[in-house]
Amino acid sequence: MNVLLVEDHHIIRHGLRRLLESDEHISIAGEAENGQQALDLLNSGADIDLVLTDLNMPVLDGIGLADTIKNSGSKIKVVILSMHDKKTHIYKAFKAGVSAYLLKNIDPAELLFVMQHVHSGGRYLCSTLSMGMLDDTLSKLLTNQPDQEVNLELSAREMDVLNSVADGETSLQMAEKMFLSKRTVEGYRKDLMRKMQVSNTAELIRTAMRLGLIQ
């Protein structure tokens, strides 16, 4: 695997070179201090399989470099190694076509694994970021879970009323459509709010959507 190292800090770039060259399957085919220098090397015909690049660099950053490589139609893989863990950076990077996003505190063994994984066609988000996003997702799911005591046993008529409420119909419109009295329809509406433990129509609709009762 021929790798192009793109990093504006010489000490970090030197350390990465030593680490990667410890793997007999990796060869450092070139080095660059920014994205534009990297593009110049690629355009000169350098034989590169994978680019390992920093995110923030002068002239052209890592995301700009990845985006340019993607838009050129090249099959060269791009891995970003950054100190930034903001989700916006991660989303922009993968949108730009990177195959992996890693933090600079990554374990050396994980970095070497990722290089081979990406070279084989895989994609990767470093374990620290992956677990952080997983925790966020689980937290949101648990927060949005309905109360265990909510009574979800709705009759066919209650479902009719619920769907009509979601469509924005008034109690009078529902009564005329269902051949019921307005008072009866309002009774169904109150029962729905009681069962879903909400106090107004907006909350009723949001809860019903979360429970998958309406679209």
N, CA, C and O of each residue as an XYZ file, in Angstrom:
860
protein
N       0.836     -1.180      0.000
C       0.000      0.000      0.000
C       0.884      1.249      0.000
O       1.700      1.432      0.903
N       0.727      2.092     -0.993
C       1.496      3.336     -1.076
C       0.704      4.476     -0.453
O      -0.407      4.784     -0.884
N       1.282      5.093      0.559
C       0.576      6.107      1.335
C       1.211      7.479      1.152
O       2.434      7.619      1.119
N       0.349      8.487      1.035
C       0.784      9.875      0.999
C       0.425     10.521      2.332
O      -0.749     10.561      2.701
N       1.421     11.026      3.062
C       1.203     11.678      4.348
C       1.027     13.177      4.141
O       1.865     13.829      3.519
N      -0.069     13.715      4.667
C      -0.339     15.147      4.512
C      -0.556     15.733      5.910
O      -1.600     15.520      6.528
N       0.438     16.468      6.396
C       0.415     17.010      7.760
C       1.347     18.206      7.806
O       2.495     18.121      7.370
N       0.853     19.337      8.341
C       1.674     20.551      8.332
C       2.651     20.630      9.499
O       3.525     21.497      9.499
N       2.533     19.753     10.490
C       3.487     19.728     11.591
C       4.544     18.645     11.333
O       4.230     17.456     11.268
N       5.777     19.072     11.190
C       6.849     18.152     10.792
C       7.047     17.018     11.792
O       7.239     15.868     11.399
N       7.000     17.342     13.093
C       7.244     16.321     14.114
C       6.174     15.233     14.068
O       6.476     14.043     14.158
N       4.923     15.658     13.927
C       3.820     14.691     13.852
C       3.951     13.852     12.592
O       3.758     12.637     12.628
N       4.280     14.500     11.473
C       4.414     13.779     10.210
C       5.548     12.755     10.291
O       5.429     11.640      9.782
N       6.646     13.148     10.936
C       7.786     12.227     11.088
C       7.397     11.025     11.954
O       7.766      9.889     11.657
N       6.642     11.295     13.039
C       6.201     10.209     13.906
C       5.261      9.252     13.191
O       5.357      8.037     13.367
N       4.358      9.789     12.391
C       3.434      8.945     11.627
C       4.199      8.093     10.610
O       3.878      6.922     10.406
N       5.207      8.688      9.979
C       5.995      7.938      9.007
C       6.670      6.741      9.660
O       6.652      5.639      9.111
N       7.265      6.954     10.831
C       7.943      5.868     11.521
C       6.961      4.766     11.924
O       7.267      3.578     11.825
N       5.787      5.177     12.375
C       4.787      4.190     12.784
C       4.304      3.376     11.587
O       4.270      2.147     11.641
N       3.938      4.053     10.523
C       3.398      3.350      9.357
C       4.438      2.448      8.700
O       4.110      1.361      8.224
N       5.669      2.891      8.673
C       6.716      2.082      8.048
C       7.088      0.861      8.885
O       7.833     -0.009      8.434
N       6.553      0.807     10.122
C       6.779     -0.401     10.933
C       5.937     -1.561     10.415
O       6.168     -2.717     10.769
N       4.964     -1.241      9.578
C       4.134     -2.272      8.947
C       4.722     -2.590      7.575
O       4.843     -1.710      6.722
N       5.081     -3.839      7.374
C       5.744     -4.227      6.124
C       4.858     -4.075      4.894
O       5.346     -4.103      3.765
N       3.554     -3.913      5.114
C       2.646     -3.777      3.973
C       2.434     -2.318      3.559
O       1.728     -2.045      2.588
N       3.049     -1.376      4.299
C       2.846      0.039      4.028
C       4.146      0.689      3.588
O       5.202      0.497      4.190
N       4.033      1.472      2.508
C       5.179      2.224      2.010
C       4.794      3.697      1.901
O       3.753      4.018      1.328
N       5.611      4.591      2.439
C       5.341      6.029      2.349
C       5.837      6.518      0.985
O       7.041      6.574      0.733
N       4.900      6.866      0.121
C       5.247      7.252     -1.239
C       5.451      8.757     -1.386
O       5.912      9.224     -2.428
N       5.110      9.513     -0.348
C       5.296     10.956     -0.437
C       4.780     11.656      0.801
O       4.015     11.092      1.583
N       5.216     12.907      0.967
C       4.774     13.723      2.089
C       4.408     15.117      1.582
O       4.984     15.615      0.615
N       3.438     15.733      2.257
C       3.017     17.086      1.892
C       2.620     17.839      3.148
O       2.214     17.232      4.139
N       2.736     19.167      3.108
C       2.416     19.992      4.266
C       1.003     20.553      4.221
O       0.516     21.085      5.218
N       0.343     20.439      3.078
C      -1.047     20.907      2.971
C      -1.727     20.211      1.801
O      -1.095     19.488      1.032
N      -3.023     20.445      1.687
C      -3.796     19.758      0.658
C      -3.374     20.092     -0.759
O      -3.439     19.238     -1.644
N      -2.939     21.336     -0.987
C      -2.539     21.707     -2.340
C      -1.258     21.000     -2.756
O      -1.139     20.544     -3.894
N      -0.297     20.906     -1.838
C       0.918     20.160     -2.145
C       0.595     18.701     -2.448
O       1.196     18.086     -3.329
N      -0.359     18.163     -1.706
C      -0.767     16.770     -1.938
C      -1.346     16.606     -3.334
O      -1.027     15.646     -4.036
N      -2.197     17.543     -3.737
C      -2.789     17.477     -5.080
C      -1.711     17.588     -6.158
O      -1.774     16.912     -7.184
N      -0.728     18.443     -5.914
C       0.362     18.586     -6.889
C       1.097     17.264     -7.062
O       1.460     16.886     -8.176
N       1.316     16.556     -5.938
C       1.982     15.256     -6.017
C       1.121     14.240     -6.770
O       1.618     13.483     -7.604
N      -0.164     14.237     -6.462
C      -1.070     13.305     -7.138
C      -1.142     13.601     -8.626
O      -1.158     12.685     -9.448
N      -1.186     14.883     -8.971
C      -1.280     15.262    -10.386
C       0.019     15.006    -11.150
O       0.024     14.941    -12.379
N       1.115     14.860    -10.412
C       2.399     14.589    -11.063
C       2.519     13.122    -11.462
O       3.473     12.720    -12.128
N       1.531     12.330    -11.041
C       1.540     10.916    -11.412
C       2.076      9.994    -10.346
O       2.343      8.823    -10.617
N       2.239     10.502     -9.131
C       2.734      9.658     -8.038
C       1.781      8.489     -7.805
O       0.560      8.643     -7.832
N       2.368      7.325     -7.577
C       1.575      6.107     -7.373
C       1.103      6.054     -5.918
O       1.847      5.637     -5.030
N      -0.137      6.480     -5.686
C      -0.687      6.572     -4.331
C      -1.968      5.741     -4.232
O      -2.847      5.829     -5.090
N      -2.058      4.942     -3.183
C      -3.274      4.168     -2.921
C      -4.154      4.829     -1.871
O      -5.382      4.754     -1.928
N      -3.494      5.485     -0.900
C      -4.237      6.025      0.234
C      -3.568      7.307      0.722
O      -2.343      7.409      0.781
N      -4.414      8.286      1.071
C      -3.919      9.553      1.621
C      -4.312      9.626      3.090
O      -5.490      9.523      3.433
N      -3.319      9.805      3.951
C      -3.573     10.027      5.378
C      -3.323     11.503      5.632
O      -2.192     11.977      5.524
N      -4.389     12.233      5.970
C      -4.267     13.684      6.039
C      -4.824     14.279      7.323
O      -5.755     13.744      7.926
N      -4.234     15.396      7.727
C      -4.757     16.183      8.829
C      -6.015     16.890      8.335
O      -6.279     16.933      7.133
N      -6.789     17.444      9.268
C      -7.993     18.187      8.894
C      -7.659     19.647      8.629
O      -7.859     20.137      7.518
N      -7.151     20.349      9.644
C      -6.837     21.771      9.498
C      -5.418     21.973      8.989
O      -4.448     21.602      9.650
N      -5.311     22.574      7.790
C      -4.008     22.873      7.204
C      -4.139     24.151      6.396
O      -5.237     24.496      5.960
N      -3.031     24.864      6.188
C      -3.091     26.070      5.362
C      -3.308     25.716      3.891
O      -3.092     24.578      3.474
N      -3.732     26.697      3.126
C      -3.945     26.613      1.676
C      -5.165     25.749      1.336
O      -6.144     26.247      0.780
N      -5.105     24.455      1.670
C      -6.224     23.551      1.401
C      -6.296     22.529      2.525
O      -5.318     21.830      2.789
N      -7.448     22.433      3.192
C      -7.568     21.521      4.339
C      -7.890     20.098      3.893
O      -8.036     19.817      2.704
N      -7.996     19.212      4.874
C      -8.209     17.800      4.565
C      -9.527     17.506      3.885
O      -9.590     16.660      2.993
N     -10.591     18.199      4.296
C     -11.902     17.973      3.672
C     -11.890     18.464      2.239
O     -12.441     17.809      1.354
N     -11.262     19.618      1.998
C     -11.153     20.126      0.631
C     -10.347     19.189     -0.245
O     -10.667     18.988     -1.417
N      -9.301     18.617      0.328
C      -8.479     17.651     -0.407
C      -9.289     16.415     -0.760
O      -9.258     15.946     -1.898
N     -10.018     15.886      0.223
C     -10.829     14.686     -0.023
C     -11.900     14.958     -1.069
O     -12.144     14.125     -1.943
N     -12.535     16.114     -0.983
C     -13.589     16.464     -1.929
C     -13.040     16.571     -3.345
O     -13.680     16.121     -4.296
N     -11.868     17.159     -3.488
C     -11.252     17.298     -4.809
C     -10.893     15.930     -5.388
O     -11.101     15.678     -6.575
N     -10.356     15.055     -4.550
C     -10.002     13.701     -5.002
C     -11.254     12.953     -5.439
O     -11.251     12.284     -6.472
N     -12.327     13.064     -4.655
C     -13.581     12.383     -4.995
C     -14.131     12.889     -6.321
O     -14.522     12.095     -7.177
N     -14.162     14.204     -6.492
C     -14.738     14.788     -7.706
C     -13.908     14.517     -8.954
O     -14.398     14.637    -10.076
N     -12.644     14.148     -8.745
C     -11.792     13.829     -9.895
C     -12.066     12.423    -10.424
O     -11.604     12.049    -11.502
N     -12.831     11.649     -9.640
C     -13.120     10.278    -10.052
C     -12.043      9.291     -9.646
O     -12.098      8.121    -10.026
N     -11.061      9.749     -8.874
C      -9.965      8.885     -8.452
C     -10.450      7.840     -7.450
O     -11.398      8.075     -6.700
N      -9.794      6.695     -7.447
C     -10.114      5.624     -6.509
C      -9.229      5.668     -5.265
O      -9.272      4.761     -4.435
N      -8.429      6.724     -5.140
C      -7.555      6.869     -3.979
C      -8.395      7.055     -2.715
O      -9.320      7.866     -2.690
N      -8.067      6.306     -1.682
C      -8.785      6.392     -0.414
C      -8.209      7.526      0.435
O      -7.014      7.814      0.371
N      -9.063      8.161      1.225
C      -8.624      9.253      2.087
C      -9.011      8.953      3.541
O     -10.162      8.633      3.840
N      -8.035      9.063      4.422
C      -8.265      8.896      5.855
C      -7.873     10.198      6.546
O      -6.767     10.703      6.354
N      -8.781     10.733      7.344
C      -8.483     11.959      8.087
C      -8.066     11.607      9.512
O      -8.713     10.812     10.194
N      -6.972     12.220      9.938
C      -6.467     12.053     11.298
C      -6.451     13.443     11.925
O      -5.642     14.289     11.544
N      -7.335     13.678     12.876
C      -7.536     15.034     13.383
C      -7.666     15.072     14.901
O      -7.903     14.049     15.543
N      -7.507     16.271     15.467
C      -7.733     16.468     16.892
C      -9.163     16.937     17.149
O      -9.578     17.059     18.302
N      -9.919     17.202     16.079
C     -11.269     17.742     16.208
C     -12.313     16.629     16.248
O     -12.351     15.767     15.369
N     -13.161     16.658     17.280
C     -14.179     15.616     17.423
C     -15.599     16.134     17.233
O     -16.556     15.446     17.588
N     -15.755     17.334     16.678
C     -17.090     17.880     16.458
C     -17.818     17.096     15.363
O     -17.232     16.727     14.346
N     -19.098     16.854     15.596
C     -19.882     16.075     14.642
C     -19.940     16.747     13.274
O     -19.970     16.074     12.243
N     -19.956     18.075     13.273
C     -20.029     18.788     11.991
C     -18.818     18.471     11.120
O     -18.948     18.307      9.907
N     -17.645     18.385     11.736
C     -16.437     18.037     10.977
C     -16.539     16.610     10.438
O     -16.168     16.337      9.296
N     -17.045     15.711     11.272
C     -17.144     14.303     10.870
C     -18.116     14.149      9.702
O     -17.809     13.469      8.723
N     -19.291     14.782      9.805
C     -20.285     14.686      8.743
C     -19.755     15.264      7.435
O     -19.929     14.675      6.368
N     -19.104     16.429      7.529
C     -18.569     17.065      6.319
C     -17.490     16.189      5.686
O     -17.387     16.096      4.463
N     -16.694     15.553      6.535
C     -15.609     14.710      6.019
C     -16.150     13.519      5.233
O     -15.702     13.252      4.118
N     -17.111     12.807      5.813
C     -17.655     11.644      5.101
C     -18.450     12.075      3.862
O     -18.480     11.363      2.858
N     -19.079     13.225      3.940
C     -19.785     13.746      2.767
C     -18.799     14.052      1.639
O     -19.118     13.915      0.458
N     -17.593     14.468      2.034
C     -16.560     14.786      1.044
C     -15.903     13.546      0.467
O     -15.101     13.634     -0.462
N     -16.249     12.376      1.027
C     -15.756     11.128      0.450
C     -14.651     10.429      1.217
O     -14.055      9.484      0.701
N     -14.355     10.869      2.445
C     -13.300     10.165      3.182
C     -13.779      8.767      3.552
O     -14.977      8.515      3.679
N     -12.830      7.879      3.720
C     -13.156      6.503      4.087
C     -13.065      6.264      5.585
O     -13.631      5.301      6.102
N     -12.347      7.147      6.286
C     -12.215      6.988      7.733
C     -11.916      8.332      8.379
O     -11.275      9.201      7.788
N     -12.400      8.478      9.607
C     -12.127      9.684     10.390
C     -11.604      9.232     11.746
O     -12.283      8.512     12.478
N     -10.390      9.663     12.073
C      -9.720      9.219     13.289
C      -9.264     10.411     14.115
O      -8.977     11.478     13.572
N      -9.200     10.228     15.424
C      -8.641     11.237     16.308
C      -7.152     10.965     16.523
O      -6.698      9.824     16.441
N      -6.408     12.025     16.797
C      -4.956     11.876     16.917
C      -4.514     11.148     18.182
O      -3.342     10.801     18.325
N      -5.451     10.917     19.099
C      -5.091     10.133     20.282
C      -5.379      8.649     20.069
O      -5.417      7.874     21.024
N      -5.578      8.266     18.829
C      -5.887      6.872     18.492
C      -4.710      5.973     18.868
O      -3.553      6.390     18.811
N      -5.015      4.753     19.245
C      -3.975      3.779     19.549
C      -3.249      3.402     18.251
O      -3.906      3.211     17.227
N      -1.928      3.289     18.263
C      -1.170      2.937     17.055
C      -1.680      1.670     16.378
O      -1.732      1.601     15.150
N      -2.054      0.674     17.164
C      -2.542     -0.581     16.584
C      -3.842     -0.357     15.826
O      -4.074     -0.972     14.785
N      -4.694      0.530     16.351
C      -5.959      0.815     15.667
C      -5.688      1.539     14.362
O      -6.339      1.264     13.354
N      -4.733      2.462     14.366
C      -4.398      3.187     13.138
C      -3.909      2.231     12.058
O      -4.340      2.324     10.909
N      -3.020      1.319     12.412
C      -2.514      0.363     11.424
C      -3.639     -0.538     10.901
O      -3.679     -0.871      9.717
N      -4.545     -0.924     11.796
C      -5.692     -1.734     11.372
C      -6.544     -0.959     10.373
O      -6.961     -1.502      9.350
N      -6.800      0.319     10.676
C      -7.655      1.140      9.814
C      -7.041      1.288      8.425
O      -7.751      1.230      7.421
N      -5.760      1.474      8.370
C      -5.092      1.626      7.059
C      -5.365      0.406      6.180
O      -5.692      0.548      5.001
N      -5.231     -0.788      6.752
C      -5.488     -2.007      5.982
C      -6.979     -2.156      5.672
O      -7.360     -2.575      4.579
N      -7.805     -1.810      6.644
C      -9.261     -1.925      6.475
C      -9.749     -1.028      5.349
O     -10.544     -1.456      4.513
N      -9.285      0.198      5.323
C      -9.690      1.149      4.278
C      -9.128      0.728      2.929
O      -9.809      0.820      1.908
N      -7.881      0.267      2.931
C      -7.267     -0.169      1.669
C      -8.036     -1.335      1.052
O      -8.038     -1.521     -0.165
N      -8.689     -2.115      1.912
C      -9.481     -3.259      1.437
C     -10.908     -2.865      1.043
O     -11.710     -3.711      0.647
N     -11.208     -1.575      1.159
C     -12.524     -1.107      0.740
C     -13.476     -0.753      1.866
O     -14.627     -0.400      1.609
N     -13.017     -0.840      3.115
C     -13.891     -0.554      4.247
C     -13.949      0.921      4.603
O     -13.181      1.735      4.089
N     -14.874      1.245      5.492
C     -14.990      2.592      6.046
C     -14.889      2.484      7.564
O     -15.152      1.426      8.136
N     -14.504      3.592      8.219
C     -14.231      3.470      9.648
C     -14.354      4.816     10.355
O     -13.967      5.865      9.838
N     -14.910      4.733     11.561
C     -14.926      5.864     12.480
C     -14.259      5.374     13.752
O     -14.660      4.343     14.291
N     -13.253      6.081     14.247
C     -12.462      5.567     15.362
C     -13.336      5.227     16.564
O     -14.415      5.790     16.745
N     -12.859      4.311     17.366
C     -13.661      3.752     18.451
C     -14.151      4.811     19.429
O     -15.278      4.727     19.916
N     -13.316      5.810     19.721
C     -13.728      6.865     20.665
C     -14.946      7.616     20.146
O     -15.903      7.841     20.886
N     -14.910      8.004     18.873
C     -16.027      8.731     18.272
C     -17.251      7.831     18.105
O     -18.384      8.260     18.324
N     -17.010      6.591     17.717
C     -18.130      5.650     17.525
C     -18.904      5.448     18.808
O     -20.135      5.484     18.803
N     -18.198      5.234     19.915
C     -18.865      5.013     21.192
C     -19.562      6.272     21.677
O     -20.629      6.198     22.287
N     -18.966      7.432     21.408
C     -19.605      8.687     21.786
C     -20.920      8.888     21.061
O     -21.912      9.298     21.664
N     -20.929      8.598     19.756
C     -22.154      8.737     18.975
C     -23.185      7.691     19.382
O     -24.385      7.963     19.400
N     -22.709      6.494     19.707
C     -23.624      5.446     20.157
C     -24.287      5.850     21.466
O     -25.491      5.662     21.640
N     -23.505      6.405     22.385
C     -24.059      6.861     23.660
C     -25.095      7.958     23.446
O     -26.138      7.969     24.100
N     -24.805      8.887     22.525
C     -25.758      9.965     22.225
C     -27.056      9.403     21.668
O     -28.146      9.824     22.055
N     -26.926      8.437     20.745
C     -28.110      7.842     20.127
C     -28.960      7.099     21.154
O     -30.184      7.234     21.177
N     -28.297      6.311     22.005
C     -29.021      5.566     23.030
C     -29.705      6.506     24.008
O     -30.831      6.256     24.438
N     -29.018      7.593     24.358
C     -29.596      8.567     25.275
C     -30.855      9.185     24.703
O     -31.850      9.357     25.406
N     -30.805      9.524     23.401
C     -31.963     10.123     22.753
C     -33.113      9.124     22.667
O     -34.273      9.481     22.869
N     -32.782      7.869     22.364
C     -33.822      6.847     22.261
C     -34.501      6.628     23.605
O     -35.723      6.508     23.687
N     -33.684      6.580     24.662
C     -34.237      6.366     25.992
C     -35.069      7.560     26.441
O     -36.095      7.398     27.103
N     -34.625      8.753     26.080
C     -35.367      9.964     26.435
C     -36.713     10.003     25.747
O     -37.700     10.480     26.306
N     -36.743      9.488     24.510
C     -37.977      9.533     23.737
C     -38.862      8.315     23.938
O     -39.923      8.209     23.323
N     -38.431      7.387     24.803
C     -39.237      6.205     25.045
C     -40.541      6.597     25.740
O     -40.513      7.424     26.651
N     -41.667      6.038     25.346
C     -42.916      6.351     26.022
C     -42.928      5.780     27.435
O     -42.266      4.778     27.703
N     -43.662      6.399     28.325
C     -43.813      5.920     29.697
C     -44.375      4.504     29.671
O     -45.302      4.202     28.919
N     -43.802      3.649     30.497
C     -44.227      2.250     30.505
C     -45.687      2.083     30.908
O     -46.299      1.060     30.603
N     -46.266      3.104     31.610
C     -47.628      2.981     32.090
C     -48.650      3.521     31.090
O     -49.853      3.469     31.346
N     -48.175      4.042     29.946
C     -49.108      4.543     28.945
C     -49.954      3.399     28.406
O     -49.425      2.359     28.013
N     -51.263      3.593     28.387
C     -52.174      2.564     27.876
C     -52.300      2.731     26.366
O     -52.831      3.733     25.885
N     -51.815      1.756     25.634
C     -51.808      1.853     24.179
C     -52.940      1.073     23.537
O     -52.983      0.943     22.314
N     -53.849      0.556     24.335
C     -54.959     -0.207     23.771
C     -56.043      0.768     23.302
O     -56.856      1.244     24.094
N     -56.036      1.053     22.002
C     -56.990      1.991     21.429
C     -58.033      1.239     20.608
O     -57.709      0.306     19.873
N     -59.263      1.651     20.742
C     -60.336      1.043     19.957
C     -60.289      1.575     18.529
O     -59.586      2.544     18.240
N     -61.038      0.936     17.644
C     -61.094      1.370     16.244
C     -61.618      2.796     16.154
O     -61.131      3.592     15.351
N     -62.615      3.120     16.984
C     -63.196      4.459     16.959
C     -62.181      5.485     17.464
O     -62.088      6.586     16.920
N     -61.424      5.129     18.495
C     -60.401      6.033     19.007
C     -59.330      6.285     17.947
O     -58.816      7.397     17.828
N     -58.998      5.248     17.180
C     -58.024      5.433     16.107
C     -58.582      6.357     15.034
O     -57.843      7.165     14.472
N     -59.875      6.248     14.742
C     -60.500      7.144     13.768
C     -60.392      8.589     14.235
O     -60.055      9.486     13.461
N     -60.684      8.798     15.516
C     -60.620     10.148     16.075
C     -59.176     10.649     16.060
O     -58.925     11.808     15.729
N     -58.236      9.790     16.415
C     -56.829     10.175     16.455
C     -56.345     10.614     15.070
O     -55.661     11.629     14.939
N     -56.699      9.854     14.057
C     -56.300     10.210     12.696
C     -56.952     11.506     12.236
O     -56.342     12.299     11.518
N     -58.199     11.714     12.656
C     -58.895     12.948     12.289
C     -58.273     14.148     12.980
O     -58.159     15.224     12.394
N     -57.871     13.955     14.235
C     -57.188     15.026     14.965
C     -55.891     15.386     14.246
O     -55.570     16.563     14.082
N     -55.148     14.362     13.819
C     -53.884     14.593     13.115
C     -54.108     15.315     11.789
O     -53.235     16.046     11.320
N     -55.280     15.109     11.186
C     -55.611     15.780      9.928
C     -56.111     17.204     10.150
O     -56.378     17.933      9.195
N     -56.235     17.596     11.428
C     -56.637     18.954     11.735
C     -58.136     19.198     11.772
O     -58.575     20.347     11.743
N     -58.918     18.144     11.835
C     -60.376     18.300     11.854
C     -60.852     18.741     13.240
O     -60.271     18.361     14.256
N     -61.907     19.539     13.267
C     -62.500     19.964     14.539
C     -63.426     18.874     15.058
O     -63.763     17.931     14.342
N     -63.834     19.019     16.327
C     -64.751     18.042     16.919
C     -66.071     18.001     16.148
O     -66.655     16.934     15.962
N     -66.534     19.162     15.703
C     -67.784     19.218     14.954
C     -67.661     18.498     13.614
O     -68.572     17.774     13.210
N     -66.543     18.694     12.928
C     -66.316     18.020     11.642
C     -66.242     16.511     11.836
O     -66.787     15.754     11.032
N     -65.583     16.076     12.882
C     -65.492     14.643     13.159
C     -66.861     14.073     13.504
O     -67.210     12.977     13.065
N     -67.629     14.811     14.284
C     -68.961     14.348     14.678
C     -69.846     14.140     13.460
O     -70.548     13.134     13.360
N     -69.813     15.092     12.533
C     -70.631     14.982     11.327
C     -70.169     13.824     10.449
O     -70.991     13.120      9.863
N     -68.873     13.629     10.358
C     -68.335     12.561      9.508
C     -68.610     11.183     10.086
O     -68.881     10.239      9.344
N     -68.541     11.062     11.408
C     -68.691      9.764     12.063
C     -70.113      9.506     12.567
O     -70.383      8.472     13.179
N     -71.025     10.461     12.302
C     -72.417     10.332     12.746
C     -72.493     10.163     14.265
O     -73.224      9.321     14.786
N     -71.710     10.996     14.954
C     -71.694     11.002     16.415
C     -72.014     12.419     16.902
O     -71.999     13.376     16.127
N     -72.299     12.529     18.180
C     -72.498     13.860     18.739
C     -71.142     14.493     19.009
O     -70.145     13.795     19.197
N     -71.113     15.820     19.025
C     -69.866     16.526     19.303
C     -69.348     16.152     20.682
O     -68.140     16.024     20.884
N     -70.264     15.976     21.635
C     -69.883     15.628     22.998
C     -69.199     14.262     23.035
O     -68.239     14.072     23.781
N     -69.689     13.305     22.233
C     -69.088     11.971     22.191
C     -67.677     12.027     21.616
O     -66.761     11.377     22.120
N     -67.515     12.822     20.545
C     -66.192     12.967     19.933
C     -65.213     13.575     20.923
O     -64.073     13.124     21.036
N     -65.659     14.595     21.638
C     -64.786     15.227     22.626
C     -64.442     14.268     23.761
O     -63.376     14.371     24.368
N     -65.348     13.339     24.042
C     -65.063     12.319     25.039
C     -63.947     11.392     24.577
O     -63.062     11.027     25.350
N     -64.007     11.014     23.285
C     -62.936     10.182     22.731
C     -61.592     10.931     22.780
O     -60.561     10.340     23.100
N     -61.613     12.213     22.467
C     -60.392     13.008     22.462
C     -59.778     13.057     23.874
O     -58.565     12.927     24.037
N     -60.630     13.244     24.880
C     -60.155     13.277     26.263
C     -59.585     11.924     26.684
O     -58.579     11.860     27.391
N     -60.240     10.834     26.242
C     -59.741      9.503     26.566
C     -58.358      9.270     25.955
O     -57.480      8.674     26.579
N     -58.184      9.751     24.723
C     -56.892      9.603     24.056
C     -55.799     10.356     24.817
O     -54.699      9.839     25.011
N     -56.113     11.573     25.243
C     -55.132     12.354     25.994
C     -54.795     11.696     27.331
O     -53.648     11.720     27.779
N     -55.815     11.110     27.959
C     -55.586     10.435     29.234
C     -54.683      9.218     29.049
O     -53.744      9.008     29.817
N     -54.979      8.417     28.020
C     -54.193      7.210     27.781
C     -52.741      7.524     27.414
O     -51.829      6.780     27.773
N     -52.538      8.617     26.706
C     -51.179      8.975     26.292
C     -50.524      9.957     27.249
O     -49.381     10.368     27.049
N     -51.255     10.327     28.285
C     -50.722     11.180     29.340
C     -50.208     12.513     28.801
O     -49.088     12.932     29.093
N     -51.055     13.167     28.005
C     -50.735     14.476     27.459
C     -51.855     15.442     27.812
O     -52.929     15.021     28.241
N     -51.606     16.743     27.632
C     -52.586     17.732     28.058
C     -53.134     18.610     26.938
O     -54.016     19.435     27.175
N     -52.614     18.439     25.709
C     -53.145     19.238     24.599
C     -53.000     18.476     23.287
O     -52.356     17.429     23.219
N     -53.616     19.031     22.253
C     -53.656     18.357     20.958
C     -52.280     18.191     20.340
O     -51.982     17.148     19.758
N     -51.428     19.224     20.464
C     -50.079     19.149     19.878
C     -49.285     17.996     20.490
O     -48.618     17.246     19.778
N     -49.364     17.861     21.821
C     -48.663     16.771     22.498
C     -49.257     15.425     22.113
O     -48.536     14.434     21.998
N     -50.554     15.389     21.918
C     -51.224     14.153     21.515
C     -50.691     13.668     20.172
O     -50.384     12.489     20.001
N     -50.586     14.589     19.227
C     -50.115     14.227     17.888
C     -48.652     13.794     17.928
O     -48.278     12.801     17.305
N     -47.816     14.547     18.668
C     -46.389     14.192     18.758
C     -46.200     12.813     19.384
O     -45.393     12.013     18.911
N     -46.946     12.544     20.445
C     -46.820     11.255     21.119
C     -47.294     10.121     20.223
O     -46.663      9.065     20.166
N     -48.397     10.336     19.528
C     -48.929      9.316     18.622
C     -47.951      9.008     17.501
O     -47.809      7.854     17.097
N     -47.275     10.035     16.996
C     -46.278      9.835     15.938
C     -45.087      9.063     16.471
O     -44.563      8.180     15.793
N     -44.649      9.393     17.696
C     -43.503      8.709     18.293
C     -43.795      7.240     18.525
O     -42.912      6.389     18.416
N     -45.069      6.954     18.852
C     -45.472      5.563     19.096
C     -45.798      4.803     17.808
O     -46.090      3.608     17.826
N     -45.739      5.530     16.695
C     -46.002      4.879     15.414
C     -47.493      4.651     15.144
O     -47.849      3.845     14.284
N     -48.361      5.352     15.869
C     -49.807      5.178     15.676
C     -50.295      5.940     14.463
O     -51.263      5.537     13.818
N     -49.624      7.052     14.147
C     -49.958      7.838     12.967
C     -48.665      8.210     12.265
O     -47.590      8.162     12.863
N     -48.767      8.576     11.013
C     -47.603      8.947     10.217
C     -47.446     10.469     10.185
O     -46.517     10.981      9.560
